[in-house]
Amino acid sequence: MKTYAFIDSQNLNLGVRSLGWKLDWRKFRQYLRNKYNVTDTFLFIGYNSTKINE
């Protein structure tokens, strides 16, 4: 059985930073794999194309 993780990177990043931490993405991915048997991880980032040309 496949287990997927869908991660909102902005919320995760801001939450981690508010605690004064820096997230090691590789270790975080390994943690998800070991603890929750996550087979595939999808990271969503905010993208606003209207801000590119400003």
Wavefront OBJ file of the C-alpha trace (Angstrom):
o trace
v 0.000 0.000 0.000
v 1.239 3.484 -0.871
v 1.104 6.299 1.639
v 1.303 9.860 0.397
v 2.212 13.047 2.279
v 0.976 16.378 0.923
v 2.869 19.210 2.605
v 2.096 22.928 2.588
v 5.668 24.196 2.659
v 4.785 27.784 3.582
v 2.922 26.807 6.762
v 5.527 24.239 7.728
v 8.401 26.636 7.101
v 6.811 29.531 9.026
v 5.875 27.253 11.923
v 9.375 25.851 12.191
v 10.974 29.304 11.930
v 8.653 30.713 14.611
v 10.190 28.159 16.982
v 13.678 29.326 16.027
v 14.463 26.080 14.219
v 15.712 25.295 10.748
v 14.184 22.278 9.021
v 16.469 19.693 7.468
v 14.247 18.580 4.580
v 16.151 15.351 3.992
v 15.822 14.288 7.630
v 12.158 15.329 7.629
v 11.513 13.115 4.594
v 13.301 10.219 6.294
v 11.215 10.782 9.442
v 8.002 10.571 7.399
v 9.220 7.385 5.759
v 10.230 5.710 9.024
v 7.397 6.880 11.290
v 4.418 6.849 8.885
v 5.628 4.623 6.029
v 5.231 7.503 3.563
v 6.153 6.324 0.086
v 5.660 9.575 -1.843
v 5.857 13.170 -0.657
v 4.464 16.196 -2.459
v 5.574 19.664 -1.415
v 3.309 22.561 -2.344
v 4.741 26.052 -2.598
v 2.994 29.354 -3.115
v 3.447 30.786 -6.576
v 1.971 34.051 -7.724
v 2.806 34.777 -11.362
v 1.588 38.390 -11.085
v 4.420 39.190 -8.653
v 7.140 38.054 -11.114
v 6.954 41.128 -13.357
v 6.672 43.743 -10.608
l 1 2 3 4 5 6 7 8 9 10 11 12 13 14 15 16 17 18 19 20 21 22 23 24 25 26 27 28 29 30 31 32 33 34 35 36 37 38 39 40 41 42 43 44 45 46 47 48 49 50 51 52 53 54
